[in-house]
Amino acid sequence: METASSTTADSLLRAEVQFGETAFTRKKKRTEFIAKWIFFAMAMAMVVPLVTILVYLVVKAWPVLGIEFLLDVPRKGMTEGGIWPAFVGTLYLVFISLAVAAPIGVLAAIYLNEYASDNWFNRLINLAVINLAGVPSIVHALFGLGAFVYAARFGTSVLSASLTLAIMTLPVIIASTREALASVPMAFREACWNVGATRWQTIKSVVLPNSISGILTGIILQVSRAAGETAPIMFTGAVFYKAVERGNLFPYFLDDQCMALSMHLFTISTQVPNVKEALPYATAVVLLGSVLLVNATSIAFRVWLRNRKKW
């Protein structure tokens, strides 16, 4: 019995040595642990400053922050009051620019991804789209000034500023839409073609429904860029001050100049003396809050659309 027990113990000891954790395995686990915490530190290096900035802005803006600040109009030379004209002007600029850029961008991306052949002309178009996406906003401002204000004779107006923002956001919409279209497997298209569907029927019934979440996300995320730009609208349509009645949802016409949050923030921070300390911070909070709200809505909408996918 003692011999059998000794044999069993020896067998278990050999199995533990053979299948147990080796020095190489321990080294890999240690490396994985270190890498995980390095990546976590990198993520926190991005998140913590953002949260700190937001908290700092909210604390500074708290004395005037509220619904009254949003709905009120600037008073006493913009040293007091609210931001209603600038808030409404920003909505005008953003939604008119997206109404122009989104259909053109989506249709252009459909052509480039689904119809265009691989030749020098289409490669040149792709290169132009990529390069335009990286052009500084001040260059777009000068283009809008020459093309829309002077050449098209729209003057400095809501229309000129919106079209300039549309030109600025168009390349990114095209690029994001192409990525969404390319994510649909080619097998889906081939299955439709094999049963006799035309290319457009395939795009309309299969490709677009399965890529709509990515397309809409790319479009909606451009709101943050359009809302935060100052240079393009400063040259083409934004104005220092515009008298608007409180609560008026449609205070501007297309040929009018308008106020905007980004321009208003720059103005009261650098050009207007004796402004309450909390006013610029409250304006920044409203601008950031609007952008974050739109981005959060786009993310939720994207998740809802992805959950409806069948593949």
Order of alpha helices (4+ residues) and beta strands (2+ residues): alpha-alpha-alpha-beta-beta-alpha-alpha-alpha-alpha-alpha-alpha-alpha-alpha-alpha-alpha-alpha
